[in-house]
Amino acid sequence: MKNFYKSARISIIVLFIILLLVVGIVIYWVFSKESAPEVTPPAGEVKSITLTLVPVAATSDSLITPSVSCLPDCNGKTVFIKEYSTVPCAGNQISSCVISGSDCTGFVFAAPSQSGVHGYVACIDRNGNNNFNDGGESSKPASLVVISQ
């Protein structure tokens, strides 16, 4: 009986390692696809927007808090947090917030019910031209790993 429990523990450990490898491969595959080229801001002007998700790993329907930092020229502007899409900022909107100073915290949202890696981006219309196509108007994707319960 002891050998049975020992082999069961080893099997569980091996399955966990395989799961981690699969998650890593999925993350690489999702975020290594080509996307539209980013427009470069004028020389000497660095525009950045960063999205952070807390927590970065959760079970389905857990509450996720998005935070955004944005420099420069963001104060008072609305940031939209959207699902990642191969077309920048074309995914479904899941949260938003208004920048105060250089950052904001978005409305919490529920993690998707489907397990796996989900990507999100922050989008801001810095120059008021009603799109997110200009340099520094979208963040790099932030990953959320949803673990089945």
N, C-alpha and C positions, 0 to 999 in steps of 0.2 A: 504494500500500500504506500510505503514511503517513496518508492521509486515512481509511482503514479503521480503523487503530488509534486515531486521534484521535476518530472518531465512536463507536467502541466504548467508549472512556473516558468520553465525555460521556454515553452511554447508561447506563453503570454508575452514574455520579454521579446522574443523574436518577432511576434506580430506587432508589438509596439514599435520596434525599430523599423519594420517594414512600413508601418503607417507614417512614421516621421519622414522616411525617404520619399514616400508617395506625395506627402504634403509639400516637401521641398521641391520636388519635380514639378508639381502643379504650380507653385508660386513662381518658379523660374519660367515655366511655359506661358503663364498668364501675362507676366510683366515683361517678357523679352520680345513680344511681338512688336513689329514696326508700327509706329504711330505717325501722325502728321508732323512734319518738321516744325520746330518751335521758332517763332519769330524772335530775332535777337534785338534786345533793347539798344538804344543809342550808346555809343562808347562812353564809358565812365559812369553809366547809370545802371546799377544792379537792382533789379526788381525780383523780389522773392515772395512766395507764398508757400506755407508749409502746413500740412494737415497731420494731426496726431489723433489716434483713436485710443480710448481707454475703456476696457482692456483691449489688448490686441488678439487675445484668444478667449473664446467664450462658448457656452452652449447655446443652442437655438433659443431665441426669444429673450436672451439676456439683454439688459440695457447697456447701450454703448454711448459714450459721451465723446463727441468730436470737438477738438480745439484747433483753432487756426491762428497762425501768426503771419503777419503781412507787412512788408516794408517796401518802399516808401509809398506815400500817397494813397493810403487805404482808409484812414480815419473817417468814420461815418458811412462807409460803403457796406453794402450787403454782400456777404459771402454765401454761396450756395454749395452745399455738400451733396455730391451726386455719385451714383454708382459708376464705377469705372467702365469705360467704353473705349473701343479702338479709336473712335473719333473724340478728341478732347472735349469734355464737358457736355457730351450728348446723352449721357445716361440719365436715369430717373433721379429726380431730386428727393433726398431723404431727410435733409435738415438744412438749417440756415442760421446765420447770426449776423449782427452788425458790428463791425470793427470799432473798438473804442481804444484810441491810442494806436497800438500796433497788434492787438489780438482780440479774440472773442471765443466764447464757448457756445457751441450750437445746441439746439434742442436734442435731448437724448432720443435714440431710436432703438428699436428692437433688432437684435441680430437676426439674420435670415434663418428660416427653418431648415434650409438645406445645408448639410455639413460640407465643408471644403473651404477653400480660400476665396474671399470676396474682396474686391478692390474698390476704393472710394477716392474721389478727388475733390479738392476745394476749387471753386471757380469765382472770379471777381471781375467785374467790368470796370477796370481802372479808369478808362478814358471816356466812358459814357456813350460808346458807339453801339450799344445793344448787342454785343457779342463777346465771346471769351477767346478770340483768335489772336490777340496781341501778346507779345512777350511778357511773361510774368503774370498772366491772368489765370493760369491754372497750375495747381500743385502737381508734384509727382504723386503717383498712386500710393495710398496707405493701405496696408493689408489687414484684414480681419480673418482669423482662422476660426471657423465654426466647427466645434467638436460635437459629434453625436452623443446623446445622453445615454 
